[in-house]
Amino acid sequence: SESLRLYTEAIKYDINNVDALKNRGNIYSYIKDFSNALNDYHAAILLSPEDGGLYLNIANIQHQLGQVDSACTNWSIAVELGKSDANKMLEKYCK
């Protein structure tokens, strides 16, 4: 897509562009290219480790991939970083 191309160009221009990494990761996630989405989210976490939304996004993908233990860990981190909406997922899938 054009958006994917533009975010890729932005990242080539500035590898530390957290917003571009996050947004490209969201596009990859939407089109179910989970490997690339996770790569972008992990790169963004290195630059912005306090962004609970990144942990939430990673957990949601891990859940879809059947990696429930990892998802529960990342949902917990997301909650600790202020993403209270991850509590619903913790209560539903993590006992």
PyMOL CGO cylinders between C-alpha atoms (Angstrom):
from pymol import cmd
from pymol.cgo import CYLINDER

trace = [
    CYLINDER, 0.00, 0.00, 0.00, 1.00, 3.62, -0.38, 0.3, 1, 1, 1, 1, 1, 1,
    CYLINDER, 1.00, 3.62, -0.38, 0.99, 4.13, 3.39, 0.3, 1, 1, 1, 1, 1, 1,
    CYLINDER, 0.99, 4.13, 3.39, 3.34, 1.20, 3.87, 0.3, 1, 1, 1, 1, 1, 1,
    CYLINDER, 3.34, 1.20, 3.87, 5.70, 2.63, 1.27, 0.3, 1, 1, 1, 1, 1, 1,
    CYLINDER, 5.70, 2.63, 1.27, 5.65, 6.09, 2.85, 0.3, 1, 1, 1, 1, 1, 1,
    CYLINDER, 5.65, 6.09, 2.85, 6.38, 4.78, 6.34, 0.3, 1, 1, 1, 1, 1, 1,
    CYLINDER, 6.38, 4.78, 6.34, 9.21, 2.64, 4.95, 0.3, 1, 1, 1, 1, 1, 1,
    CYLINDER, 9.21, 2.64, 4.95, 10.68, 5.74, 3.31, 0.3, 1, 1, 1, 1, 1, 1,
    CYLINDER, 10.68, 5.74, 3.31, 10.34, 7.69, 6.55, 0.3, 1, 1, 1, 1, 1, 1,
    CYLINDER, 10.34, 7.69, 6.55, 12.17, 4.92, 8.43, 0.3, 1, 1, 1, 1, 1, 1,
    CYLINDER, 12.17, 4.92, 8.43, 14.92, 4.83, 5.81, 0.3, 1, 1, 1, 1, 1, 1,
    CYLINDER, 14.92, 4.83, 5.81, 15.33, 8.57, 6.29, 0.3, 1, 1, 1, 1, 1, 1,
    CYLINDER, 15.33, 8.57, 6.29, 15.29, 8.32, 10.11, 0.3, 1, 1, 1, 1, 1, 1,
    CYLINDER, 15.29, 8.32, 10.11, 15.70, 4.84, 11.62, 0.3, 1, 1, 1, 1, 1, 1,
    CYLINDER, 15.70, 4.84, 11.62, 14.79, 6.31, 15.02, 0.3, 1, 1, 1, 1, 1, 1,
    CYLINDER, 14.79, 6.31, 15.02, 11.33, 7.49, 13.91, 0.3, 1, 1, 1, 1, 1, 1,
    CYLINDER, 11.33, 7.49, 13.91, 9.22, 5.74, 16.56, 0.3, 1, 1, 1, 1, 1, 1,
    CYLINDER, 9.22, 5.74, 16.56, 5.92, 6.92, 15.12, 0.3, 1, 1, 1, 1, 1, 1,
    CYLINDER, 5.92, 6.92, 15.12, 6.76, 5.59, 11.66, 0.3, 1, 1, 1, 1, 1, 1,
    CYLINDER, 6.76, 5.59, 11.66, 7.85, 2.25, 13.12, 0.3, 1, 1, 1, 1, 1, 1,
    CYLINDER, 7.85, 2.25, 13.12, 4.69, 2.02, 15.21, 0.3, 1, 1, 1, 1, 1, 1,
    CYLINDER, 4.69, 2.02, 15.21, 2.41, 2.99, 12.32, 0.3, 1, 1, 1, 1, 1, 1,
    CYLINDER, 2.41, 2.99, 12.32, 4.11, 0.65, 9.86, 0.3, 1, 1, 1, 1, 1, 1,
    CYLINDER, 4.11, 0.65, 9.86, 3.81, -2.08, 12.49, 0.3, 1, 1, 1, 1, 1, 1,
    CYLINDER, 3.81, -2.08, 12.49, 0.08, -1.34, 12.74, 0.3, 1, 1, 1, 1, 1, 1,
    CYLINDER, 0.08, -1.34, 12.74, -0.30, -1.71, 8.98, 0.3, 1, 1, 1, 1, 1, 1,
    CYLINDER, -0.30, -1.71, 8.98, 1.64, -4.98, 8.97, 0.3, 1, 1, 1, 1, 1, 1,
    CYLINDER, 1.64, -4.98, 8.97, -0.52, -6.22, 11.84, 0.3, 1, 1, 1, 1, 1, 1,
    CYLINDER, -0.52, -6.22, 11.84, -3.70, -5.24, 10.00, 0.3, 1, 1, 1, 1, 1, 1,
    CYLINDER, -3.70, -5.24, 10.00, -2.65, -7.20, 6.91, 0.3, 1, 1, 1, 1, 1, 1,
    CYLINDER, -2.65, -7.20, 6.91, -1.59, -10.10, 9.17, 0.3, 1, 1, 1, 1, 1, 1,
    CYLINDER, -1.59, -10.10, 9.17, 2.11, -9.83, 8.35, 0.3, 1, 1, 1, 1, 1, 1,
    CYLINDER, 2.11, -9.83, 8.35, 2.87, -10.55, 11.99, 0.3, 1, 1, 1, 1, 1, 1,
    CYLINDER, 2.87, -10.55, 11.99, 6.60, -11.14, 11.57, 0.3, 1, 1, 1, 1, 1, 1,
    CYLINDER, 6.60, -11.14, 11.57, 7.20, -7.65, 10.15, 0.3, 1, 1, 1, 1, 1, 1,
    CYLINDER, 7.20, -7.65, 10.15, 4.76, -6.11, 12.63, 0.3, 1, 1, 1, 1, 1, 1,
    CYLINDER, 4.76, -6.11, 12.63, 6.64, -7.64, 15.56, 0.3, 1, 1, 1, 1, 1, 1,
    CYLINDER, 6.64, -7.64, 15.56, 9.98, -6.50, 14.11, 0.3, 1, 1, 1, 1, 1, 1,
    CYLINDER, 9.98, -6.50, 14.11, 8.73, -2.90, 13.90, 0.3, 1, 1, 1, 1, 1, 1,
    CYLINDER, 8.73, -2.90, 13.90, 7.17, -2.95, 17.37, 0.3, 1, 1, 1, 1, 1, 1,
    CYLINDER, 7.17, -2.95, 17.37, 10.35, -4.39, 18.91, 0.3, 1, 1, 1, 1, 1, 1,
    CYLINDER, 10.35, -4.39, 18.91, 12.47, -1.74, 17.15, 0.3, 1, 1, 1, 1, 1, 1,
    CYLINDER, 12.47, -1.74, 17.15, 10.11, 0.95, 18.46, 0.3, 1, 1, 1, 1, 1, 1,
    CYLINDER, 10.11, 0.95, 18.46, 10.33, -0.42, 22.03, 0.3, 1, 1, 1, 1, 1, 1,
    CYLINDER, 10.33, -0.42, 22.03, 14.10, -0.06, 21.94, 0.3, 1, 1, 1, 1, 1, 1,
    CYLINDER, 14.10, -0.06, 21.94, 13.56, 3.65, 21.23, 0.3, 1, 1, 1, 1, 1, 1,
    CYLINDER, 13.56, 3.65, 21.23, 10.52, 4.16, 23.46, 0.3, 1, 1, 1, 1, 1, 1,
    CYLINDER, 10.52, 4.16, 23.46, 10.54, 1.49, 26.22, 0.3, 1, 1, 1, 1, 1, 1,
    CYLINDER, 10.54, 1.49, 26.22, 7.83, 3.22, 28.26, 0.3, 1, 1, 1, 1, 1, 1,
    CYLINDER, 7.83, 3.22, 28.26, 5.20, 3.02, 25.49, 0.3, 1, 1, 1, 1, 1, 1,
    CYLINDER, 5.20, 3.02, 25.49, 2.63, 0.61, 26.87, 0.3, 1, 1, 1, 1, 1, 1,
    CYLINDER, 2.63, 0.61, 26.87, 0.77, 0.58, 23.58, 0.3, 1, 1, 1, 1, 1, 1,
    CYLINDER, 0.77, 0.58, 23.58, 3.67, -1.23, 21.92, 0.3, 1, 1, 1, 1, 1, 1,
    CYLINDER, 3.67, -1.23, 21.92, 3.53, -4.00, 24.51, 0.3, 1, 1, 1, 1, 1, 1,
    CYLINDER, 3.53, -4.00, 24.51, -0.23, -4.22, 24.04, 0.3, 1, 1, 1, 1, 1, 1,
    CYLINDER, -0.23, -4.22, 24.04, 0.18, -4.55, 20.26, 0.3, 1, 1, 1, 1, 1, 1,
    CYLINDER, 0.18, -4.55, 20.26, 2.85, -7.24, 20.66, 0.3, 1, 1, 1, 1, 1, 1,
    CYLINDER, 2.85, -7.24, 20.66, 0.68, -9.15, 23.14, 0.3, 1, 1, 1, 1, 1, 1,
    CYLINDER, 0.68, -9.15, 23.14, -2.31, -9.05, 20.80, 0.3, 1, 1, 1, 1, 1, 1,
    CYLINDER, -2.31, -9.05, 20.80, -0.23, -10.54, 17.99, 0.3, 1, 1, 1, 1, 1, 1,
    CYLINDER, -0.23, -10.54, 17.99, 1.26, -13.17, 20.30, 0.3, 1, 1, 1, 1, 1, 1,
    CYLINDER, 1.26, -13.17, 20.30, -2.26, -14.12, 21.35, 0.3, 1, 1, 1, 1, 1, 1,
    CYLINDER, -2.26, -14.12, 21.35, -3.30, -14.54, 17.72, 0.3, 1, 1, 1, 1, 1, 1,
    CYLINDER, -3.30, -14.54, 17.72, -0.24, -16.75, 17.18, 0.3, 1, 1, 1, 1, 1, 1,
    CYLINDER, -0.24, -16.75, 17.18, -1.17, -18.93, 20.17, 0.3, 1, 1, 1, 1, 1, 1,
    CYLINDER, -1.17, -18.93, 20.17, 1.71, -17.66, 22.32, 0.3, 1, 1, 1, 1, 1, 1,
    CYLINDER, 1.71, -17.66, 22.32, -0.51, -17.10, 25.35, 0.3, 1, 1, 1, 1, 1, 1,
    CYLINDER, -0.51, -17.10, 25.35, 2.21, -17.03, 28.04, 0.3, 1, 1, 1, 1, 1, 1,
    CYLINDER, 2.21, -17.03, 28.04, 4.18, -14.38, 26.16, 0.3, 1, 1, 1, 1, 1, 1,
    CYLINDER, 4.18, -14.38, 26.16, 0.98, -12.44, 25.48, 0.3, 1, 1, 1, 1, 1, 1,
    CYLINDER, 0.98, -12.44, 25.48, 0.10, -12.47, 29.19, 0.3, 1, 1, 1, 1, 1, 1,
    CYLINDER, 0.10, -12.47, 29.19, 3.56, -11.17, 30.07, 0.3, 1, 1, 1, 1, 1, 1,
    CYLINDER, 3.56, -11.17, 30.07, 3.28, -8.31, 27.58, 0.3, 1, 1, 1, 1, 1, 1,
    CYLINDER, 3.28, -8.31, 27.58, -0.31, -7.45, 28.58, 0.3, 1, 1, 1, 1, 1, 1,
    CYLINDER, -0.31, -7.45, 28.58, 0.95, -7.20, 32.17, 0.3, 1, 1, 1, 1, 1, 1,
    CYLINDER, 0.95, -7.20, 32.17, 3.74, -4.84, 31.11, 0.3, 1, 1, 1, 1, 1, 1,
    CYLINDER, 3.74, -4.84, 31.11, 1.22, -2.78, 29.13, 0.3, 1, 1, 1, 1, 1, 1,
    CYLINDER, 1.22, -2.78, 29.13, -0.96, -2.41, 32.25, 0.3, 1, 1, 1, 1, 1, 1,
    CYLINDER, -0.96, -2.41, 32.25, 2.08, -1.40, 34.33, 0.3, 1, 1, 1, 1, 1, 1,
    CYLINDER, 2.08, -1.40, 34.33, 2.81, 1.28, 31.72, 0.3, 1, 1, 1, 1, 1, 1,
    CYLINDER, 2.81, 1.28, 31.72, -0.71, 2.69, 31.89, 0.3, 1, 1, 1, 1, 1, 1,
    CYLINDER, -0.71, 2.69, 31.89, -2.64, 0.75, 29.23, 0.3, 1, 1, 1, 1, 1, 1,
    CYLINDER, -2.64, 0.75, 29.23, -5.53, -0.27, 31.49, 0.3, 1, 1, 1, 1, 1, 1,
    CYLINDER, -5.53, -0.27, 31.49, -7.50, -1.70, 28.54, 0.3, 1, 1, 1, 1, 1, 1,
    CYLINDER, -7.50, -1.70, 28.54, -5.04, -4.63, 28.60, 0.3, 1, 1, 1, 1, 1, 1,
    CYLINDER, -5.04, -4.63, 28.60, -6.66, -5.69, 31.90, 0.3, 1, 1, 1, 1, 1, 1,
    CYLINDER, -6.66, -5.69, 31.90, -9.60, -7.13, 29.96, 0.3, 1, 1, 1, 1, 1, 1,
    CYLINDER, -9.60, -7.13, 29.96, -7.28, -9.43, 28.05, 0.3, 1, 1, 1, 1, 1, 1,
    CYLINDER, -7.28, -9.43, 28.05, -5.43, -10.45, 31.24, 0.3, 1, 1, 1, 1, 1, 1,
    CYLINDER, -5.43, -10.45, 31.24, -8.70, -11.32, 32.96, 0.3, 1, 1, 1, 1, 1, 1,
    CYLINDER, -8.70, -11.32, 32.96, -10.01, -13.26, 29.97, 0.3, 1, 1, 1, 1, 1, 1,
    CYLINDER, -10.01, -13.26, 29.97, -6.93, -15.24, 28.92, 0.3, 1, 1, 1, 1, 1, 1,
    CYLINDER, -6.93, -15.24, 28.92, -4.42, -15.21, 31.80, 0.3, 1, 1, 1, 1, 1, 1,
    CYLINDER, -4.42, -15.21, 31.80, -5.27, -17.04, 35.00, 0.3, 1, 1, 1, 1, 1, 1,
]
cmd.load_cgo(trace, "trace")
